């Protein structure tokens, strides 16, 4: 029973913090939708809320994507290497061929 309570508290806490971070206008839109009064919303409110959600998703994707920007403000593409290519590159740089390649944890 305790695991069920703990398992539900995390998503509820995340949802509450996301809701608290919304601007007051959009909190009203979310509350209207959740209470079944979404039909009273204007089209402008719905479009504005959709644009806000879209911008937040794009912002999140941009901040979690690996990127390198030079001093001249140009973005460099980061190549995705296979394990063999990565091992070859490490061997060229250090003279030692690694057994495994450490991966970034997500």
C-alpha positions as CSV (number, residue, x, y, z in Angstrom):
1,X,0.0,0.0,0.0
2,X,2.8,2.4,0.9
3,X,4.5,1.7,-2.6
4,X,1.2,2.6,-4.3
5,X,1.0,5.9,-2.3
6,X,4.6,6.7,-3.0
7,X,4.2,5.8,-6.7
8,X,1.3,8.2,-7.1
9,X,2.8,11.0,-5.1
10,X,5.6,11.7,-7.6
11,X,3.3,12.2,-10.7
12,X,0.9,14.3,-8.6
13,X,3.8,16.4,-7.3
14,X,5.2,16.9,-10.8
15,X,1.8,17.9,-12.2
16,X,1.2,20.3,-9.3
17,X,4.5,22.0,-9.8
18,X,4.0,22.3,-13.6
19,X,0.5,23.8,-12.9
20,X,1.9,26.2,-10.3
21,X,4.5,27.4,-12.9
22,X,1.9,28.3,-15.5
23,X,0.9,31.9,-15.9
24,X,-2.5,32.7,-14.2
25,X,-4.3,32.9,-17.6
26,X,-3.3,29.4,-18.5
27,X,-4.0,28.1,-15.1
28,X,-7.6,29.2,-15.7
29,X,-7.6,27.4,-19.1
30,X,-6.3,24.1,-17.5
31,X,-8.8,24.4,-14.6
32,X,-11.7,24.9,-17.1
33,X,-10.7,21.9,-19.1
34,X,-10.2,19.6,-16.1
35,X,-13.6,20.6,-14.6
36,X,-15.5,19.9,-17.8
37,X,-16.1,23.6,-18.7
38,X,-13.8,23.7,-21.6
39,X,-16.7,24.6,-23.9
40,X,-16.9,28.0,-22.3
41,X,-13.3,28.9,-23.5
42,X,-12.8,31.2,-26.4
43,X,-10.9,30.0,-29.4
44,X,-8.2,32.6,-28.7
45,X,-7.6,31.1,-25.2
46,X,-7.3,27.6,-26.6
47,X,-4.9,28.7,-29.4
48,X,-2.9,30.8,-26.9
49,X,-2.6,27.8,-24.5
50,X,-1.6,25.4,-27.4
51,X,1.1,27.9,-28.6
52,X,2.4,28.2,-25.0
53,X,2.6,24.4,-24.5
54,X,4.3,24.1,-27.9
55,X,6.9,26.7,-27.0
56,X,7.7,25.0,-23.7
57,X,8.1,21.6,-25.5
58,X,10.5,23.2,-28.1
59,X,12.4,25.0,-25.3
60,X,12.9,21.7,-23.4
61,X,14.0,19.9,-26.5
62,X,16.5,22.7,-27.3
63,X,18.0,22.6,-23.8
64,X,18.4,18.8,-23.6
65,X,20.0,18.4,-27.1
66,X,23.8,18.3,-27.1
67,X,25.1,21.3,-29.0
68,X,28.3,23.4,-29.4
69,X,28.3,27.1,-30.3
70,X,31.5,28.8,-31.3
71,X,32.5,32.3,-30.3
72,X,31.3,33.6,-33.6
73,X,27.8,32.3,-32.8
74,X,27.8,29.5,-35.3
75,X,26.4,26.1,-34.3
76,X,28.6,23.1,-34.9
77,X,27.0,19.7,-35.7
78,X,28.1,16.9,-33.3
79,X,28.5,13.7,-35.2
80,X,27.1,10.5,-33.8
81,X,29.8,7.8,-33.7
82,X,29.5,4.1,-33.7
83,X,31.3,2.2,-30.9
84,X,34.0,1.2,-33.4
85,X,34.5,4.8,-34.6
86,X,34.7,6.0,-31.0
87,X,37.3,3.4,-30.1
88,X,39.4,4.3,-33.2
89,X,39.2,7.9,-32.2
90,X,40.3,7.2,-28.6
91,X,43.1,5.0,-29.9
92,X,44.4,7.7,-32.2
93,X,44.4,10.3,-29.4
94,X,45.8,8.2,-26.6
95,X,47.5,5.2,-28.2
96,X,45.4,2.8,-26.1
97,X,42.3,1.0,-27.5
98,X,39.5,0.9,-24.9
99,X,37.6,-2.3,-24.2
100,X,34.3,-0.4,-23.8
101,X,33.1,3.1,-24.4
102,X,31.4,4.8,-21.5
103,X,28.0,6.1,-22.3
104,X,26.1,9.1,-21.0
105,X,23.3,8.1,-18.6
106,X,19.9,9.5,-19.2
